[in-house]
Amino acid sequence: MPSFAAFELLCDFISNFETRPDDVFVVGFPKSGTTWMQEIVWQIFNDGVVHSETNFQRVPFLELASNPRIPQPDIKTMPSPRILKTHLPYDVIPKGANEDTLRS
């Protein structure tokens, strides 16, 4: 179980996370095929190119972005469109300044 400090870091990270209009969130319940779906989405956005990096390096896990112990790409500096994976519920996922443009 994550510590309270890790939970606080995640809440702070999500509260201050700035979405971009072309961000893509792959969202699903744990053990429901989210990892498989992130690979499919990445392939669609990259014309089916097979890449040597793991899917965790190409599609970062939003919940782990605030954990300094887990090596991941810096989400804030990733090129657009960013594909991000999460198991967070819809009401917790970061939204843009204009929530009207968010598509689910």
Contact map, one row per residue, 1 for C-alpha under 8 A:
11100000000000000000000000000000000000000000000000000000000000000000000000000000000000000000000000000000
11110110000000000000000000000000000000000000000000000000000000000000000000000000000000000000000000000000
11111110000000000000000000000000000000000000000000000000000000000000000000000000000000000000000000000000
01111111000000000000000000000000000000000000000000000000000000000000000000000000000000000000000000000000
00111111100000000000000000000000000000000000000000000000000000000000000000000000000000000000000000000000
01111111110000000000000000000000000000000000000000000000000000000010000000000000000000000000000000000000
01111111111000000000000000000000000000000000000000000000000000000000000000000000000000000000000000000000
00011111111100000000000000000000000000000000000000000000000000000000000000000000000000000000000000000000
00001111111110000000000000000000000000000000000000000000000000000110000000000000000000000000000000000000
00000111111111000000000000000000000000000000000000000000000000111110000000000000000000000000000000000000
00000011111111100000000000000000000000000000000000000000000000000000000000000000000000000000000000000000
00000001111111110000000000000000000000000000000000000000000000000000000000000000000000000000000000000000
00000000111111111000000000000000000000000000000000000000000000000100000000000000000000000000000000000000
00000000011111111000000000000000000000000000000000000000000000000000000000000000000000000000110000000000
00000000001111111000000000000000000000000000000000000000000000000000000000000000000000000000010000000000
00000000000111111100000000000000000000000000000000000000000000000000000000000000000000000000000000000000
00000000000011111110000000000000000000000000000000000000000000000000000000000000000000000000010000000000
00000000000000011111000000000000000000000000000000000000000000000000000000000000000000000000011100000000
00000000000000001111101000000000000000000000000000000000000000000000000000000000000000000000011100000000
00000000000000000111111000000000000000000000000000000000000000000000000000000000000000000000000100000000
00000000000000000011111000000000000000000000000000000000000000000000000000000000000000000000000100001000
00000000000000000001111100000000000000000000000000000000000000000000000000000001110000000000000000000000
00000000000000000011111110000000000000000000000000000000000000000000000000000001111100000000000000000000
00000000000000000000011111000000000000000000000000000000000000000000000000000000111100000000000000000000
00000000000000000000001111100000000000000000000000000000000000000000000000000000001111000000000000000000
00000000000000000000000111110000010011000000000000000000000000000000000000000000001111000000000000000000
00000000000000000000000011111000010000000000000000000000000000000000000000000000000011110000000000000000
00000000000000000000000001111101110000000000000000000000000000000000000000000000000001110000000000000000
00000000000000000000000000111111010000000000000000000000000000000000000000000000000000100000000000000000
00000000000000000000000000011111110000000000000000000000000000000000000000000000000000100000000000000000
00000000000000000000000000001111110000000000000000000000000000000000000000000000000000000000000000000000
00000000000000000000000000011111110000000000000000000000000000000000000000000000000000000000000000000000
00000000000000000000000000010111111110000000000000000000000000000000000000000000000000000000000000000000
00000000000000000000000001111111111111000000000000000000000000000000000000000000000010000000000000000000
00000000000000000000000000000000111111100000000000000010000000000000000000000000000010000000000000000000
00000000000000000000000000000000111111110000000000000000000000000000000000000000000000000000000000000000
00000000000000000000000001000000111111111000000000000000000000000000000000000000000000000000000000000000
00000000000000000000000001000000011111111100000000000010001000000000000000000000001010000000000000000000
00000000000000000000000000000000001111111110000000000010000000000000000000000000000000000000000000000000
00000000000000000000000000000000000111111111000000000000000000000000000000000000000000000000000000000000
00000000000000000000000000000000000011111111100000000000000000000000000000000000001000000000000000000000
00000000000000000000000000000000000001111111110000000000011000000000000000000000001000000000000000000000
00000000000000000000000000000000000000111111111111000000000000000000000000000000000000000000000000000000
00000000000000000000000000000000000000011111111100000000000000000000000000000000000000000000000000000000
00000000000000000000000000000000000000001111111100000000000000000000000000000000000000000000000000000000
00000000000000000000000000000000000000000111111110000000000000000000000000000000000000000000000000000000
00000000000000000000000000000000000000000011111110000000000000000000000000000000000000000000000000000000
00000000000000000000000000000000000000000011111111000000000000000000000000000000000000000000000000000000
00000000000000000000000000000000000000000010011111100000000000000000000000000000000000000000000000000000
00000000000000000000000000000000000000000010000111110000000000000000000000000000000000000000000000000000
00000000000000000000000000000000000000000000000011111100000000000000000000000000000000000000000000000000
00000000000000000000000000000000000000000000000001111100000000000000000000000000000000000000000000000000
00000000000000000000000000000000000000000000000000111110110000000000000000000000000000000000000000000000
00000000000000000000000000000000000000000000000000111111110000000000000000000000000000000000000000000000
00000000000000000000000000000000001001100000000000001111111100000000000000000000000000000000000000000000
00000000000000000000000000000000000000000000000000000111111110000000000100000000000000000000000000000000
00000000000000000000000000000000000000000000000000001111111100000000000110000000000000000000000000000000
00000000000000000000000000000000000000000100000000001111111100000000000010000000001000000000000000000000
00000000000000000000000000000000000001000100000000000011111110000000000000000000011110000000000000000000
00000000000000000000000000000000000000000000000000000011111111011000000110100000001110000000000000000000
00000000000000000000000000000000000000000000000000000001001111111000000000000000000111000000000000000000
00000000000000000000000000000000000000000000000000000000000111111000000000000000000111000000000000000000
00000000010000000000000000000000000000000000000000000000000011111100000000000000000001110000000000000000
00000000010000000000000000000000000000000000000000000000000111111110010100000000000000000000000000000000
00000000010000000000000000000000000000000000000000000000000111111111010101100000000000000000000000000000
00000000110010000000000000000000000000000000000000000000000000111111000000000000000000000000000000000000
00000100110000000000000000000000000000000000000000000000000000011111110000000000000000000000000000000000
00000000000000000000000000000000000000000000000000000000000000001111111000000000000000000000000000000000
00000000000000000000000000000000000000000000000000000000000000000011111000000000000000000000000000000000
00000000000000000000000000000000000000000000000000000000000000011011111100000000000000000000000000000000
00000000000000000000000000000000000000000000000000000000000000000001111110000000000000000000000000000000
00000000000000000000000000000000000000000000000000000001100100011000011111000000000000000000000000000000
00000000000000000000000000000000000000000000000000000000110100000000001111100100000000000000000000000000
00000000000000000000000000000000000000000000000000000000000000001000000111111100000000000000000000000000
00000000000000000000000000000000000000000000000000000000000100001000000011111100010000000000000000000000
00000000000000000000000000000000000000000000000000000000000000000000000001111100000000000000000000000000
00000000000000000000000000000000000000000000000000000000000000000000000001111110000000000000000000000000
00000000000000000000000000000000000000000000000000000000000000000000000011111111010000000000000000000000
00000000000000000000000000000000000000000000000000000000000000000000000000001111110000000000000000000000
00000000000000000000011000000000000000000000000000000000000000000000000000000111110000000000000000000000
00000000000000000000011100000000000000000000000000000000000000000000000000000011111000000000000000000000
00000000000000000000011100000000000000000000000000000000001000000000000000100111111100000000000000000000
00000000000000000000001111000000000001001100000000000000011100000000000000000000111110000000000000000000
00000000000000000000001111000000000000000000000000000000001111000000000000000000011111000000000000000000
00000000000000000000000011100000011001000000000000000000001111000000000000000000001111100000000000000000
00000000000000000000000011110000000000000000000000000000000011100000000000000000000111110000000000000000
00000000000000000000000000111100000000000000000000000000000000100000000000000000000011111000000000000000
00000000000000000000000000110000000000000000000000000000000000100000000000000000000001111101100000000000
00000000000000000000000000000000000000000000000000000000000000000000000000000000000000111111100000000000
00000000000000000000000000000000000000000000000000000000000000000000000000000000000000011111100000000000
00000000000000000000000000000000000000000000000000000000000000000000000000000000000000001111100000000000
00000000000000000000000000000000000000000000000000000000000000000000000000000000000000011111110000000000
00000000000001000000000000000000000000000000000000000000000000000000000000000000000000011111111000000000
00000000000001101110000000000000000000000000000000000000000000000000000000000000000000000001111100000000
00000000000000000110000000000000000000000000000000000000000000000000000000000000000000000000111111100100
00000000000000000111100000000000000000000000000000000000000000000000000000000000000000000000011111101100
00000000000000000000000000000000000000000000000000000000000000000000000000000000000000000000001111100000
00000000000000000000000000000000000000000000000000000000000000000000000000000000000000000000001111111100
00000000000000000000000000000000000000000000000000000000000000000000000000000000000000000000001111111100
00000000000000000000000000000000000000000000000000000000000000000000000000000000000000000000000001111100
00000000000000000000100000000000000000000000000000000000000000000000000000000000000000000000000101111110
00000000000000000000000000000000000000000000000000000000000000000000000000000000000000000000001101111111
00000000000000000000000000000000000000000000000000000000000000000000000000000000000000000000000000001111
00000000000000000000000000000000000000000000000000000000000000000000000000000000000000000000000000000111
